[in-house]
Amino acid sequence: MIYFESGFVGNIYDLDHPRVLWNSICRRATVAASTEVAGRSAVNAATATTFDKRQASALPAWWELTFDAAETISAIAIDTHTIGSAGASIAVQEWNGASWVDVVAAVSPADDAPIAFLFEARTTDRIRIYITGATAPTIAVIHCSDALELPQKVYMGVSTPVDMALVTEYETNQSAQGQYLGRSTARQKNMNDFSVAHLTERFVREDLFPFIKDAREYPYFLLERPYQTPTALSYRWRDDDIRPERTGITNHMQVSL
């Protein structure tokens, strides 16, 4: 689910333009937290991997990033968490020089699907998430960055929204006589082909290509149409390179994210 700062309509383009969240500041920030459970350290949530998780030992709890130099931030995203099933609430806060203030007020996710927060770009050297509730959730990935807003809306060319693009691998057991004995789920994920066309080559070279090169090594979040379909977001780690292509229309390219 995608949540927004009150009154936010977009930094460059409106909220039905796709967003890519990449170059997480977590890579170069100092991580701190109120408390943590043994083996579920605060720094686990700053990594790209989803198997190692962070969990506070008590609520309310906070998880904070401090930067050596002020950075521009307009998005935070979370993947592989139990905030919804724990019945917890989460807010995004920034340090105003004297106290912590809400950027996005506390929300209570209905489930454990990926979460993103979009807000007006601000330059800061401290930001945190603040969690309240009865049961401390686990969180594997927290991403913090300036959102890359794409100049083209996407309505055609994407066959299935990512929140509906279920990909499940099963292992079905059968007897020698062909009777079904049972079935187990080997792997589940959501993945689709998301193509964006009519991008100028200048935009691709100057704004998109730095992300494309970064995605050769690091994962990213894709927000397909934040306002109209706030459940259509995904955390992606590529198995191949993103390769923009010229379309034959003067100075235009397309790319699949």
N, C-alpha and C positions, 0 to 999 in steps of 0.2 A: 504494500500500500504506500502511496505517496502522500505526504502531508506538506502543507505550505505555511509560510509565515503569513500572519494576518495582513490582508491587503496586497499581497505580492502578486504581480501579474507577469513577471519575467524581467530579466536584466537587459536582454537585447531583443529576443523574440518572445511571442506570447507562449502560454503554457501548453499549447497543442503542438509545438515544435519539439522534435526529439531532443533529448539530452544524453550526453555521454559523460560519465564521471570517471576520470582517470588521473594518474599522477597523484596518488594519495599522499597527503602531507604526513600521514602516519609513518611513512618510511624514514622521515628525517626529524620527527618530533620527539620530545620527551614525554613518556606516558606516566601518569600517576592515577591512583584510585583511592577511594575511601577505605575499602577493605577487600580482601580476596580469600577465596578458599584455597587450601593447599593443593597444588597441582593445576590450578586454574587461575594462573597469574594474569594481571591486567595487561601485560605486554602481548599475551596471546591474541587479543582482539585486534592488535595493530598489524598483525601479519596477514598475508594473503590466503593462507591455508584455512580450511574449514574443519579440520579434525581436532585442532587444539582450541580450547574455549576458555573464556574468562567468566568468572562468577564471583560476585560479592558474597561475603559471609553474613551480611545483614542489610536491610533496607530501612530508610532511604540510602541510596548509594550513588556515587558519582564516578565518572571515568573521564580523565582530563588529558588534553594535549597542550603542551607548551612548546612554542617555536623559538628558535634562536633569533629569527628576525620576523617581523610581521608579514603575514601572507594574506592573499585574497582568497576568501572562502565564500561559497554560495550553495554548498550541498554537503549533506552527510548521508551515508547509506549503511545499512546493516544487513548481513546475510547469515543464515544458519544460527537461529536464535530460538529461545523459548519464551519470549516476552508475552506473546498472546496466551499460550497455554498456562503460563504462570499467573495470569491475571494482573500483570504489572502495567504501569504507565511510564511513559518516557518523554522527556522534554529535551530540547537543545538550548543550551545557555552559553552566553559569552561574558567575558569579564569587561566591565566598563571603566575600570580603573579604581573602583571603590567597592563594587559588589557584583555578584552574578545576577544577570537578568535574562529573562526568556527571549530567545530568538523565535522558536516555535514552542508554543505552550504545550503542556503535557497532553499526550494522546494515549489511548488504550487500544492497541491492535486487537483485532478479533481472532487472529490466528498467528502462525509462525512463518508466514510468507515473508519474502524480503521487504524491507522498509527503506524509504528514502524521505529526506526532508529537503525542500527547496526554499531558498530565502534570498533576500536582497544581498548582493555581494557586499562584503565588508572586509576591511583590512584589520587584522587582529593578530595577537601573538598568544592568545589563550582561548580555548573553547572546550566545552565538555557536554556530556550527556548526563542527565539526572533521572534516576529511576526510583519510583515509589511503588508500594504494594506490600503484600504479605509474604510472597515467596520470591526469592532472588532468581532471576532467569539466567541461563547461560547464553553467551554471545561469542560467536567464532570470529566474525569479521566486522570491523567498523572502518568505514572509508570516509575520508574528509578531503574535499577538494573544491576547486572552482569548476562549476559545470560548464562543459562545452555545449553551447546551444547551436543546433544545426539550422541553417537558414531555410530549409525546405520541409514542409509538412509532408507526412506520408499517409496516404489513404489507399493507394493502389500499389500493387507489387508485393505486398506482404500477405501471404496466403493465410496465416494463422497468427493471431495475437499470442505473445509469449506466455501469457497466463493460461491460455487454452492449449498450448502446444505441448501436450504431455508425451513424454518419451519414457516408456517402461520396458525393462528387460526382465523376462520371466524364465524360470526353470520349472518345467512341468514334468512330473514323474508319471510314467505309465508302466503297467505290468506287461509281461510277455504277451498276454492276450489283448493288449491294447486298452485295458481298463485304466481310467484315471485314478491315480493314487493321491494326488495332491499337487499343489503348486506353491512356489515361493517366489518372492520378488528379489531379483538380483541387483537391480539398480533403477532408480527413478530420478528424472530431472525434467526440466522444461527448457526446450530449445527450439528456435525457429530461424528462418532466414529473413533478415531484415534489410531490405535494399532501399537506399536513398538515391534518387536521381536528380538531375538538373542542378548539380552543384558546380559552381564555376571552378575552373582549374586553379585559379588564384586562391580561392578558399581552401581547396584540397591541399595545395602545396603549403600555404602559410599557416592554416589553422588546424586542419585535420591530419596532415602527415606526421607532425610530432606525436600525436596520439597513436597513429598507426605503427610507428616505430616502437613506441613504448609497449604496445600490445603484443609485440613479439616475445616479451618477457613477463609482463605483469597483467593481471586480470583487470576488469573494468565493469562498471554498471551501465546498462543500457535502459533508458526510460523512453518508451516508445511514444506515448502521447499523454504526458503527465496529467493534464486536467481532465480530459475526456475519458481516459481509461487509466485511472490511477493504480490499478492492480497489474498493469502490463509493464513490469520491470524485471530485470534479470541480472544476475552476477555471472560474468562470462570469462572463461580462460581459454584462449584460442589454442587449437591443435594445428592451425595453419596460419599463414600470413594473410592480412587484409590487403587486397590488391585493387586499387581504384582503376576504372577503365574509362577511356573516352567513349562517348556515345555516338559520335558522328555529327552531333549538333555543335555548332561553333562554340568552342571554349567551355563545353559542358562535360561533366564526368558523372559516373555513378559508382556506388560502393556498397558492398554487403557487409553489415556489421554483425 
